[in-house]
Structures are given as C-alpha cells and as structure tokens.
Amino acid sequence: MFVNHVVHKKNYLHLEGFAELMATLEVPLFRITKLVSSPSAYKNVPELLLGVDEIHATVRETNRLREKFRGRVVVAISEYGFGKLYTKKRYNFVKSLCKLSPVQMRHHCESGRKVFAVSSDNGNVFPCRFFLHADECKVGTITEDGKLNLQHPNWKEEFHDNLNKIEEPCASCDILKWCGGACRATAMAEHFQVHGNWNPYAGLKSCPVAAGVYLEY
C-alpha cells in the first residue's frame, strides 16, 4: 500500500506534516508527486504549478524527510510527476552512454506504446490520460458497440517519430537519446500556457535535468 501526495505552490512547504501523518497511519510508502501541467491543470489551476526554485526545495525537503522517517515510512519522489531525477554520478553515466550510442535508446513517454485513454463521456480516444481535455489531440472514437474509429490511423508512429523535431530545452540535452523528450502532454501544456498553441515538438520546460535538479544536495 502507498499514498501519492500531489504538491503545488500552496502545500509544498508542509511536507513534514504529511509525512508525520503517513507514519502515524502506518502507511509503508509515501510518494510525493507534483501537480502536472496537463490540459486539465491548465484550465483549472495553472497558478498552483511549481516553479524551478520550488522543485529544488521539494527535492531537498524529500531528502531530509527520507532520513528523518527512515524505519517508519518510506518517503520517495514519484518520477511520473517530477520527471527523470538523477544523482550527478548517474547523470554523467547516462550522458556518456548517449554519446556512445548512435541510435535512440529509450522513449520516456509511454503514450501510444503502453497506455492510452478513453473519455467516459463521449468515447473519444487520446494518447494518454493527461490529454483527456485536449480536444486537439484526439486520435479517434470508440462507438457504442465497441468499434474503434481512428481519425489518424498512423497516430502512434507520428507521435513518436518526432525526436529530431523536439525543441528546447530538450533539443540540446545531453541525455535526449535516453529520455526521449519526456512527457509530451506536460511539455505541450507548458508551452500552451505561454503561446496559446499545441505543439507536439515542444520541449519540457520544467524538466529537472534542464533545471539542474539532482537527487542529492
């Protein structure tokens, strides 16, 4: 059993109280994740999204709480919310692997490969659950008799064959071959807040690697 706790601008300073509650309730694993810049977050609570300094502070606090509550509850950071987090040693190792590899090594985004999402309201099909409110990203519809009608038959290939087009800060990242450009929904939503356009090649502005956030401080 575990509990996921979503942090944002109004509660990230109160993590110790939440960790104490988890220990009191004897929850074995307390995972901290940040509010993701998904289409629904854009429409409802964009002012609550963590900035770079707040992400740094959250990781530092998580490290402190991990030690303080050791033996009572495991305090961890969820990669799904924060993105890839490395120690500096691990980052340098992955960077070296990417320099040696002539090909793409991994795809961080699992949409269209391992996951997809269907709206319970109308049967619309999206690349993943983070796209559920992004009508521009709809790829098809499931009919009442269970038939899948795809608007774009090659949408999975198109969605992932864009690595050469991914923009900054991902484009010049030393570990792009390993990461694959991170969560597309989050990257697109971040730019949508600024520019007003859905861009499938957008770079992930809140990426911990781009911000210089590491697991240890």
C-alpha positions as CSV (number, residue, x, y, z in Angstrom):
1,M,0.0,0.0,0.0
2,F,1.2,3.5,-0.7
3,V,-0.2,7.1,-0.8
4,N,0.5,9.6,-3.5
5,H,0.6,13.2,-2.4
6,V,0.3,15.9,-5.0
7,V,2.3,19.1,-4.2
8,H,1.8,22.6,-5.5
9,K,2.6,26.2,-4.5
10,K,0.2,26.2,-1.6
11,N,1.2,23.0,0.1
12,Y,4.8,22.1,-0.8
13,L,6.1,23.7,2.4
14,H,4.1,21.4,4.6
15,L,5.5,18.0,3.5
16,E,6.8,17.1,7.0
17,G,3.2,17.3,8.4
18,F,2.0,14.9,5.7
19,A,4.9,12.6,6.3
20,E,4.1,12.5,10.0
21,L,0.5,11.7,9.2
22,M,1.6,8.8,7.0
23,A,3.9,7.5,9.7
24,T,1.1,7.7,12.3
25,L,-1.3,5.8,10.0
26,E,1.5,3.2,9.4
27,V,1.4,3.7,5.6
28,P,4.6,2.0,4.3
29,L,5.3,4.2,1.3
30,F,4.6,7.9,0.9
31,R,5.2,9.1,-2.6
32,I,5.4,12.8,-3.4
33,T,4.4,14.0,-6.9
34,K,3.9,17.4,-8.3
35,L,0.9,18.9,-10.0
36,V,1.4,18.2,-13.7
37,S,0.9,20.9,-16.3
38,S,-1.7,18.8,-18.1
39,P,-4.6,20.2,-20.1
40,S,-6.9,19.9,-17.1
41,A,-4.4,21.7,-14.9
42,Y,-4.1,24.5,-17.4
43,K,-7.8,25.0,-17.4
44,N,-8.3,24.9,-13.7
45,V,-5.2,25.6,-11.6
46,P,-2.2,26.9,-13.6
47,E,-1.3,29.3,-10.8
48,L,-0.6,26.4,-8.5
49,L,2.2,24.8,-10.6
50,L,5.6,24.6,-9.0
51,G,8.4,26.8,-10.4
52,V,12.1,25.7,-10.6
53,D,13.1,27.0,-7.2
54,E,10.1,25.3,-5.6
55,I,11.0,22.0,-7.3
56,H,14.6,22.3,-5.9
57,A,13.1,23.0,-2.4
58,T,10.7,20.0,-2.7
59,V,13.5,17.6,-3.6
60,R,15.8,18.9,-0.8
61,E,12.9,18.5,1.7
62,T,12.1,15.0,0.5
63,N,15.8,14.0,1.0
64,R,15.6,15.3,4.6
65,L,12.3,13.6,5.3
66,R,13.6,10.3,3.9
67,E,16.2,10.2,6.6
68,K,14.1,11.6,9.4
69,F,11.3,9.0,8.9
70,R,13.6,6.1,8.0
71,G,12.2,2.9,9.6
72,R,8.7,4.5,10.0
73,V,7.7,5.3,6.4
74,V,9.5,5.3,3.1
75,V,9.4,8.9,1.7
76,A,10.0,9.0,-2.1
77,I,9.6,11.1,-5.2
78,S,7.4,9.9,-8.0
79,E,9.1,10.1,-11.4
80,Y,5.7,10.3,-13.1
81,G,5.1,13.7,-11.6
82,F,8.6,15.2,-11.5
83,G,10.2,13.6,-14.5
84,K,13.6,11.9,-14.6
85,L,15.7,12.6,-11.4
86,Y,19.3,11.5,-11.2
87,T,22.2,11.7,-8.9
88,K,25.1,13.6,-10.5
89,K,27.0,10.4,-10.9
90,R,24.1,8.6,-12.6
91,Y,23.5,11.6,-14.9
92,N,27.1,11.6,-16.0
93,F,27.0,7.9,-16.7
94,V,23.8,8.2,-18.8
95,K,25.3,11.2,-20.6
96,S,28.3,9.0,-21.5
97,L,26.1,6.3,-22.8
98,C,24.2,8.7,-25.0
99,K,27.5,10.0,-26.5
100,L,28.4,6.4,-27.4
101,S,25.1,5.4,-28.8
102,P,24.3,6.2,-32.5
103,V,20.6,5.5,-32.1
104,Q,17.6,6.4,-29.9
105,M,17.9,4.3,-26.7
106,R,14.6,4.8,-24.9
107,H,11.2,6.6,-25.0
108,H,10.3,8.2,-21.7
109,C,6.7,8.9,-22.9
110,E,4.6,5.7,-22.9
111,S,1.6,7.1,-24.6
112,G,0.6,5.1,-27.7
113,R,3.0,2.3,-26.6
114,K,1.8,1.1,-23.2
115,V,-1.1,3.4,-22.4
116,F,-4.0,5.3,-24.0
117,A,-7.1,6.9,-22.6
118,V,-10.8,6.8,-23.5
119,S,-13.2,9.5,-22.3
120,S,-16.1,8.1,-20.4
121,D,-18.3,11.0,-21.5
122,N,-18.2,10.5,-25.3
123,G,-15.8,7.6,-26.1
124,N,-13.1,9.9,-27.5
125,V,-9.7,8.3,-27.6
126,F,-6.5,10.2,-26.6
127,P,-2.8,9.2,-26.4
128,C,-2.9,9.1,-22.6
129,R,-5.0,10.3,-19.6
130,F,-3.1,13.6,-19.5
131,F,-4.6,14.5,-22.9
132,L,-8.2,13.9,-21.9
133,H,-9.2,17.6,-22.0
134,A,-7.2,18.4,-25.1
135,D,-9.6,18.0,-28.0
136,E,-6.8,19.0,-30.4
137,C,-5.1,15.7,-29.5
138,K,-8.0,13.4,-30.1
139,V,-7.0,10.4,-32.3
140,G,-10.3,8.6,-32.6
141,T,-13.6,7.5,-31.0
142,I,-14.9,4.2,-29.6
143,T,-18.5,3.6,-30.7
144,E,-21.3,2.3,-28.5
145,D,-20.8,-1.2,-30.0
146,G,-17.1,-1.1,-29.1
147,K,-15.7,-0.4,-32.5
148,L,-12.6,1.8,-32.7
149,N,-12.7,4.5,-35.3
150,L,-9.3,6.2,-35.8
151,Q,-9.1,9.6,-37.3
152,H,-5.4,9.2,-37.8
153,P,-4.5,5.6,-38.5
154,N,-0.8,6.2,-38.1
155,W,-1.0,8.4,-35.0
156,K,1.3,6.2,-32.9
157,E,4.1,6.3,-35.4
158,E,3.6,10.0,-35.9
159,F,3.5,10.7,-32.2
160,H,6.9,9.1,-31.6
161,D,8.7,9.7,-34.8
162,N,9.3,13.4,-33.9
163,L,12.5,13.1,-31.8
164,N,14.5,15.2,-34.4
165,K,11.9,17.9,-34.1
166,I,11.7,18.3,-30.3
167,E,12.5,21.8,-29.3
168,E,14.4,23.4,-26.3
169,P,15.3,22.7,-23.7
170,C,15.2,19.0,-24.8
171,A,16.8,19.5,-28.2
172,S,20.3,20.2,-26.9
173,C,20.0,18.0,-23.8
174,D,22.9,15.5,-23.3
175,I,20.6,12.7,-22.5
176,L,17.8,13.1,-25.1
177,K,18.6,9.7,-26.6
178,W,17.9,8.1,-23.2
179,C,14.9,10.2,-22.2
180,G,13.1,10.6,-25.5
181,G,11.7,14.1,-24.8
182,A,9.8,13.3,-21.6
183,C,6.0,13.6,-21.2
184,R,4.5,15.1,-24.3
185,A,1.3,16.2,-22.6
186,T,3.2,18.1,-19.9
187,A,5.6,19.7,-22.4
188,M,2.8,20.8,-24.7
189,A,0.7,22.2,-21.9
190,E,3.6,24.2,-20.5
191,H,4.0,26.0,-23.9
192,F,0.3,26.3,-24.3
193,Q,0.1,28.5,-21.2
194,V,2.6,30.9,-22.8
195,H,1.9,30.8,-26.5
196,G,-1.6,29.5,-26.9
197,N,-0.7,26.7,-29.3
198,W,-0.5,22.9,-29.0
199,N,3.0,22.0,-30.2
200,P,3.8,18.2,-30.3
201,Y,7.5,19.1,-30.6
202,A,7.7,21.3,-27.5
203,G,10.5,20.9,-25.0
204,L,9.8,20.2,-21.3
205,K,10.5,23.5,-19.6
206,S,10.0,22.0,-16.1
207,C,12.4,19.1,-16.7
208,P,14.6,18.5,-13.6
209,V,17.6,17.9,-15.8
210,A,17.2,21.2,-17.6
211,A,16.7,23.0,-14.2
212,G,19.8,21.3,-12.7
213,V,17.8,19.4,-10.1
214,Y,19.5,16.3,-8.7
215,L,18.5,13.7,-6.2
216,E,21.3,14.7,-3.8
217,Y,22.1,18.1,-2.3
